[in-house]
Amino acid sequence: HYQSIFESVYGTDPSKYPEIIWNMGNHEWWDINEHDTVCAVSLFNQYANIDSPYLVARSSVKYSLDSSVTIPTYYKVVKGIPFLVISGENSAGLVSTTLQNEIQGWLEDISNLDSVKAGGPIYVCYHCPLSSTFTFGEGSTSKADAVTNLLKNYPQAVVFTGDTHYPGVNERAINQVDFTTINIGSSSY
C-alpha cells in the first residue's frame, strides 16, 4: 500500500523518492510461527531502500530464532542528520548484548557528527514502546530497557516508538527524562 502511495506522489522511479526511514516491526515479518523471516526481511529491505547512499552502518547480528538473516538494524546520515533504526532480533524487538555493543559503537560515531556536536538531534526509531512512554499502559516490555540504557547518556536523542495500537494523542505519549521519546501509536490506525 505504501508503495502505491509513493508512486502516486513521486512516480515509479524510486530514485526520485525522498529518503524515508523505515523500522521493521512485528507485522512486517509476522506469520503464525515467525519462520518466513528470509522472505519478510528481503521484501522489507527492498521497499525500505535501506541500501541507499545514506547508509553508514548495518548490523551483522542475526535473527534470534534461526540465524538465517540479518534483521534491519542500521543507521543513516541524511544531510548531516543521523537516523538510527533498531529493529531488534525478533518480532518482539529483542536487543541482545551483542547488538547493544554494536549500537553503542554507532552512537559514539554519531556523537562526532558536526550536527550532533552543534546540539542537533539523534533521531532513533524502535518499534516497541519504551517504559513510561505509552498510551494507557499498553505495550511496554522489559526488552525495551536495553534501548533506554543505550540512550540514557544521549539527551539529544529523539526516539520514535510504536506498537501500542493507540494514536499518540495522550500526554503520556511523550516522555522527556533522559532523552525525548514519542510514541506514535501504530501507523495503520
C-alpha distance (Angstrom), angle and dihedral (degrees) to the residues before:
residue distance angle dihedral
H1 . . .
Y2 3.78 . .
Q3 3.79 90.8 .
S4 3.81 91.6 55.8
I5 3.81 90.0 49.9
F6 3.82 91.5 51.8
E7 3.78 91.0 48.2
S8 3.81 91.7 50.5
V9 3.82 90.7 52.2
Y10 3.82 104.2 32.2
G11 3.82 104.4 18.6
T12 3.78 128.4 -118.9
D13 3.82 98.4 -60.9
P14 3.84 106.3 95.7
S15 3.81 90.6 -160.8
K16 3.83 86.7 71.3
Y17 3.82 93.2 57.1
P18 3.80 120.3 101.1
E19 3.80 115.6 -112.5
I20 3.79 104.7 -85.3
I21 3.79 119.9 -168.6
W22 3.81 112.8 -139.9
N23 3.78 127.9 -169.0
M24 3.79 120.8 -160.6
G25 3.79 114.4 -128.9
N26 3.75 133.3 178.2
H27 3.81 95.5 -84.1
E28 3.80 92.1 57.4
W29 3.81 91.2 63.1
W30 3.75 106.5 15.3
D31 3.76 121.4 127.2
I32 3.76 128.3 155.3
N33 3.82 93.4 -81.4
E34 3.82 99.8 18.5
H35 3.81 91.2 -120.9
D36 3.80 104.4 121.4
T37 3.76 90.2 77.0
V38 3.80 97.6 129.9
C39 3.81 91.8 60.2
A40 3.82 93.7 41.9
V41 3.80 94.6 49.8
S42 3.80 91.5 44.8
L43 3.80 91.4 53.3
F44 3.80 92.0 43.8
N45 3.80 92.3 50.9
Q46 3.80 90.8 48.4
Y47 3.79 96.2 50.9
A48 3.80 96.9 34.3
N49 3.80 91.2 55.6
I50 3.78 91.2 -140.4
D51 3.80 93.2 163.8
S52 3.79 92.4 63.2
P53 3.83 120.3 136.8
Y54 3.82 88.1 -96.8
L55 3.82 94.3 64.5
V56 3.80 110.7 115.6
A57 3.81 103.6 169.2
R58 3.75 137.8 2.4
S59 3.79 127.4 -164.2
S60 3.78 120.5 -104.3
V61 3.82 92.5 -161.0
K62 3.80 113.7 118.8
Y63 3.79 130.9 -133.4
S64 3.81 107.8 -78.9
L65 3.81 99.2 -130.6
D66 3.80 102.2 52.5
S67 3.85 110.0 -5.5
S68 3.81 90.3 -127.2
V69 3.81 99.6 128.2
T70 3.77 141.4 16.7
I71 3.78 110.7 -111.4
P72 3.84 112.6 -131.4
T73 3.79 104.3 -98.6
Y74 3.79 108.0 145.5
Y75 3.76 147.5 128.9
K76 3.77 133.3 -123.2
V77 3.77 133.4 -171.8
V78 3.80 113.3 -145.0
K79 3.82 116.3 -174.3
G80 3.81 88.9 -20.7
I81 3.82 94.4 -51.2
P82 3.83 117.7 117.3
F83 3.80 122.7 -133.6
L84 3.80 116.8 -170.8
V85 3.81 116.5 -166.8
I86 3.80 118.7 -165.2
S87 3.79 113.5 -170.2
G88 3.78 95.3 164.1
E89 3.76 126.9 -144.4
N90 3.79 101.0 -74.2
S91 3.78 138.6 14.4
A92 3.80 90.2 -81.5
G93 3.81 91.6 61.6
L94 3.81 97.7 -109.6
V95 3.82 112.1 -173.7
S96 3.80 108.5 -168.5
T97 3.78 125.8 -161.6
T98 3.82 89.0 -99.8
L99 3.80 92.0 54.7
Q100 3.81 91.5 42.9
N101 3.81 89.9 55.4
E102 3.80 91.2 49.6
I103 3.82 92.1 49.4
Q104 3.82 91.4 46.0
G105 3.81 89.5 57.6
W106 3.80 89.9 50.2
L107 3.81 91.3 50.2
E108 3.79 89.5 53.5
D109 3.83 89.4 51.9
I110 3.80 91.5 45.6
S111 3.82 90.5 51.7
N112 3.80 88.2 63.2
L113 3.80 94.5 58.2
D114 3.80 113.4 113.1
S115 3.82 91.9 -124.8
V116 3.81 92.2 54.4
K117 3.81 93.5 43.8
A118 3.81 87.2 53.9
G119 3.81 90.0 56.0
G120 3.79 98.4 -94.0
P121 3.80 123.2 146.7
I122 3.77 132.5 -91.5
Y123 3.81 104.8 -142.1
V124 3.79 114.1 -148.2
C125 3.81 129.6 -173.5
Y126 3.79 120.3 -162.0
H127 3.79 121.6 164.6
C128 3.80 98.1 -142.4
P129 3.81 121.7 69.7
L130 3.78 116.3 -111.4
S131 3.79 118.8 -124.0
S132 3.81 113.9 -82.9
T133 3.81 91.5 19.4
F134 3.74 110.1 86.3
T135 3.75 138.2 92.4
F136 3.80 118.4 -100.5
G137 3.81 91.9 -8.4
E138 3.80 94.5 -72.2
G139 3.75 129.4 144.0
S140 3.80 107.7 5.2
T141 3.80 116.0 130.8
S142 3.77 135.4 177.9
K143 3.84 87.9 -108.5
A144 3.81 87.0 74.9
D145 3.81 90.8 59.5
A146 3.82 89.5 80.4
V147 3.81 89.9 61.4
T148 3.82 91.6 46.1
N149 3.80 90.1 51.6
L150 3.80 91.6 48.8
L151 3.80 92.5 53.0
K152 3.81 102.8 37.3
N153 3.82 91.2 98.1
Y154 3.81 93.4 49.6
P155 3.82 107.4 76.1
Q156 3.82 89.5 172.8
A157 3.83 90.9 63.9
V158 3.80 115.9 115.2
V159 3.78 107.8 -166.1
F160 3.81 122.7 -163.0
T161 3.80 115.2 -161.3
G162 3.79 134.4 173.8
D163 3.81 139.9 170.2
T164 3.80 97.7 104.2
H165 3.81 95.8 105.2
Y166 3.79 89.5 -137.1
P167 3.80 126.7 104.7
G168 3.80 114.4 -106.5
V169 3.80 95.6 -113.8
N170 3.80 99.7 110.3
E171 3.83 119.1 94.9
R172 3.81 87.9 -122.6
A173 3.81 88.9 65.3
I174 3.83 88.6 80.9
N175 3.78 124.2 56.4
Q176 3.80 126.1 179.2
V177 3.76 110.9 -176.6
D178 3.82 112.6 115.7
F179 3.82 92.1 -8.1
T180 3.80 136.4 -10.9
T181 3.78 119.6 -80.4
I182 3.80 122.9 -175.5
N183 3.77 119.5 -171.3
I184 3.79 106.6 -154.4
G185 3.80 93.2 -173.6
S186 3.78 111.1 -137.9
S187 3.78 125.0 -30.3
S188 3.79 93.2 -139.5
Y189 3.80 93.9 59.4
